[in-house]
Amino acid sequence: MFSTLLFVALTALPAEDVPSARERPYAEILADLSARRSALATRWLQPGVDRDAVRGEARSFVLQTLTRQLLPAWYGTPWDFYGDTRTPRSGSIACGYLVSTVLGDAGFRVERVRMAQQPAEYIVKTLVPPRRTWRFRSRPVSEVVERVKREGEGLYLVGLDYHVGFLWNDGTRVSMCHSSYLGTAEVLCEDALTSPAMLSGYHVVGRLLEEGMLDAWLEGRALPTVTR
């Protein structure tokens, strides 16, 4: 991958915590997600609606769906530098493609191929406002993780020198979910503090599911990839 490719980190979830994601057909999960997004989008457009309340409901729904349904469905899918499968546990997938594919499946109109191939800075700029982005140069992993803990529960992107994935703060710990090129070389979630992939001279972290990103999800608007 390119230098400073985006890595997005999420909290690790034991397989026993998410049995439904492995048992349910992926297409069924996506169909349910699409139906819920449509219902929320209809409410969002109603006159006089409390948009903060709808946005909050959307944030909770998307976070739970990503962490409890979509990402777990990809566990065990082999990593490959050129992997670009769209089907969990079939073929292989590179780290950037896991990020763009899962977000696209969650209902965000992202440019799957173009975004997957961008440096981390550009991916973060595509999805996260500057005020919710932090950069660490030559800092220990523990400092990055502590910052995410302080920022609170939620889903984050983390870009490293040569990798990209999701960071998830579930209120207990911070986990990294990614298509790992190390060890078993597959999609997994692991403790961010001890993940070997988190060792990097540079980390760029951005908090996902902020207002702009959620409003685009509710309105069906595209999120054009930033390329400079």
N, C-alpha and C positions, 0 to 999 in steps of 0.2 A: 504494500500500500504506500501511498505518498507520505512524505514526512508530515507530521502533525495531522494525520487523519483523525477524524472525529471518532471518539470512542464513547459510547453511551452506556452508563452503568445503572443497574437495577439491583434490588436486593435478591439474594438467593432464596429460592423457595424449594423446600424438600419435595420430592416427587409425591409423597403421601399427602401433602397439603393441597395438591391440585389434581386429583384423580380425574375430575370431569374434563379437564383440558386434554388429557391423553385419550379418554374414551370417546368423547364426542367427535363426530366428523368436523373437520376444520370448516368446511363450507357451511355447516349448521351454525357454528359460532359466528361466522361472518354475517350470515343472514339475520341472526338475532341482533347483532350489533347495528346493522344497517337499519333495521326496523326501529330500534330505540333512538338512533340518531334522527331519523325522519320525524318521530314523535316530538322530540325535543326541539327540532328545527321549526316545527309547526307552532309550538308554544312560543318560541323566541320571536316569531313574527306577529304575534297577536297584539293588537293595540292595548296599551296600558300595562303590559306584562312587566313583572319585576325581573328585569334582565340579569341582575346580579344573582338572584335566586336560581334562575335557569342555568346560568353559567356555572354556578357552584355545583349544581346537580350534574351537569355535563362533565365537569372536572372529576368528580368522584366516580362517575360511571366509566369514563375513559381510563382513569388510573387503575381501577379494579379490573377492567377488561384486559388491559395491556399486561398487567402483572400476574393475574390469576388465570387468564385464558390464552391469550395470544402467544406470549413468550414461552410459557410452559409447553405449548404444543410443538415448539421448535426444538426443545431439549433433545440432544442426541443427534441432531442433523450434522453431518460431517462438514468441517471447514475445508475450504480450498481457496487459494488466492484468486482464482477466476470463477469461483462458484457464484451462481446467480439464480438458483432454483426459486420458484414461487410456491413450492409445495413442501410443507414440513416433513422432515425425515425421508425425503426423496431427493436424490442428487446431493449437491453440496452448496454451501453458501459462504461467501466472504463476509468479513465483519461489517463493511459499509453497506452491503446489500441486506444484511439482516436488519440494520437500523431503518433503512428506507422502506423495505418490504413490510415490516411490522407496523410502522407508522401509516403506510398506505392502507394496509388491511384494517387499521383502526378507524379509517374514514377520513384521514387527512389527504388532501390533494397535493401530494408531493411528486416531484419528478424522480421516479424511482431510480433509474439508471444514472442520470446526471448527478443527483445528490449523492448517491453511493460512491461516486468517484471523486468527490471534492475533498480538499483539505479541511481539517477540523474547523478552522476559523470560519470558513464559508458556510459550513453546515450549521454551525451555531448561529451565525448571523441570519440565516434563512428562517430559523425557528424561534430564536430567543432575543428579547430586547437587550440592549447593552447594559441596562441597570440590573439585569438578572444574570450577568455573565462575569465569571472570575477567572483569572489566569495565574498560574503558578509556574515559576521557572526555577529549576534546581531546588525544589522543596521536597521534603519527605512525604510519602504517601499518607502518613498519619495526619499531616496538616490539611491535606485535601479532604480527607474523610471527615475530619473535625469541622471543617467549614460547612460541608453538606449537612452534618448533624445540626449545626447551629441554625441553618436556614430552614430546617423543619422537614416534616414528612412530605414526600412527593417524589416525582420522577425527574431525573437530570440527564443531560448529555455530558460525557467526558471525552475529550480528545487527547490522545497521547502522541508520542513521536511517530509511531507506526501502526496505530490501532484506533478502533472506534467501538463504542458500546453504550449501554444504559447503566446509570447508577440509580438505585432505588433506596430511599430512606423510608423504612416502614415504621419508624418510631422506636425500633429496638436496635437495629444495626443498619449499616449501609452495605448493600450488595452490588456486585457488578454482573450484569447479564450481557453476554457477548458471544460471538462466534470465535472461539479461542483457537489460535494457531499453535498453542503450547500444549504439552501433555497429550491428552487423548484427541486433541484437535477436533472439537465439536462445539455445538451450541450448549452453553451451560450458564448457571448462575453460581457465584461464589462470593465469599466474604471479601469485600474490597480491600480490607487491610492486609490480607495475606495473598491476594491474587498476584501471581507473578507478572501478569500483563499490565498491572498498574505501575510497575517500575518504569519510569520515564523521566527524561529531563524537562519535559514540558507537559502541563495539564491545562486544558481549557474546559471549564465547566459551565454549563448553562442550565437554568431551571426550565423544564418543559411545562406545557399546559398553563401558560400565562394568558392574559386576556386576549391578545391578538391572535394567538394560535387557536384558542377555543372559539373565538368569534368566527374565524375562518371555517372551522369544523362545523359549527352550527349553520352557517350560511352557504356552505358548499363552495367556498372560494378557494382558488388555487394558491399555493405557497411557492412562488417562483424561486428557484435555486439562486442564491447569491454566488457570484463567481469572481468577485474582486472586492 
